[in-house]
Amino acid sequence: MPGRLIVLSNRIPTEGPPSGGLVVALHELLAERGGLWIGAASDFADEPSETFQPVAGEERYEKATFDLTEDEHADYYLGYANSVLWPLCHHRTDLLAMERRYADGYRAVNARVARMLAQIVGPEDRIWVHDYHFLPLALELRRLGVAARVGMFLHIPFPAAADISALTESDEFYQWFAAFDLVGLQTEADVARCLDAYRRHPSGEMLLDGRVKLDGSIFKVRSFPIGIDGKTFADIAKTPPAHDPVHIRADARLILGVDRLDYSKGIPHRFRGFSTYLARRDPCSPRATLLQITPPSRESVMAYQEITRELEALSGRINGQYGEIDWTPIRFVVRSVPRETLVPLYRMASVGLVTPLADGMNLVAKEFVAAQDPDDPGVLVLSRGAGAAEQMTDALIVNPYDAEDVGDAIEKGLTMPLEERRSRHAALMEVVRNTDIFEWGNRFIDALGAVKKPAAQMRETPG
Ligand code: GDG
């Protein structure tokens, strides 16, 4: 009798139907397969508890939360996860905010979640852990004697060995991943970085069957490039919006950027690239407005406050330099817009500017392509630092650090002949279809189920 599926992610939809790509996909997968979805509670607890809280709902699967105290949230989530692991994995070791209490809080929350899981997990269950918030989870479960299959999907880039060595806990970092049975990464480049890091590790060993061995632990690493529900996106995009969401002149062009307000997304570099385009632009060519939609994120982390100030100053300076009384070149919107507005904006845009400095995949790139009119599609300008660039090779691929390269790509995108736009779009749409989010989830779950034996049974005693 196969066991159940247990999904652990930082956030779960606790109220009402889920919205947003990944959350909807996990919801659908669990509805189809049954199981349990666990995530952090939205309210702080006074004292950490040792049992999950069930969440009432109508779904065909169960949901439960683990609570966090305010101190745990500060050290585990804002501290270690978002001020240490996030910059580490995005090549920003200069931003590492290392405090011993962050690492302690991170380990303690993971150990507590593992204790709660150990109370409910059966040997045939599959535990699918999402992302950098839970790296120590499998190691903690093994310490408690849990033999179930445990897989990790890392949504963000796997760091290079040189960056890992900047961590105080670099030894543990290697052990954390090695304790999983299956480690899923976004791209082949991530897999190569991961294998390279373990190859360099004094105790790392590559087995003949492709798995990786570290001391007594053996794990498999594979790429599972994440995607979107492209069909639903394309269907929504076909419905004309009830009203014009941007009100730009009929002869003007729209360039769109959509990113959480995060330093990894390269938004200042993008603004400088757009400024380069403006500086060189023929005054008779149509005006282009860059609409940058930027929902705030992790606002209490210092590095995120700094980037907001930088962007406000930069957009003000560029608008002052190039704006006209009837034209504001950059519209910098620091809030989230509803999906019903976002999708028509994708479709209206002549150019989608997706220029992160580093990004696990970047779903906006895929959403932009899915929302286009195939007969008159917009052009995707995509950073080579985004995981999506490994598959979406028919985009205009740019170096996000090079303002002139970005400026040239904007110009090329705005002036690209219709035939070329159509053929590039058709090739990109094929990629979107081939990385359907539901298929992605099923592939990971099946691969986890196919792991030969629960790792605890294979594990040798480190000696
Ligand atoms: C992490 C990794 C990886 C954004 N603004 C609005 C809005 N969004 C939606 C987009 C898209 C999602 O948020 C952002 O996804 P990304 O993939 O671009 O980036 P991260 O949030 O950093 O996600 C990333 C991903 O995990 C999945 O594995 O691709 O590399 O960093 O769906 O549409 N949605 C609405 N209004 C907004 O203003 N409705």
Residues whose N, C-alpha, C, O or C-beta is under 5 A from the ligand:
A	BS01	GDG	G21 H155 I226 V258 D259 R260 I293 P295 R335 S336 V337 P338 R339 L342 D359 G360 M361 N362 L363 V364
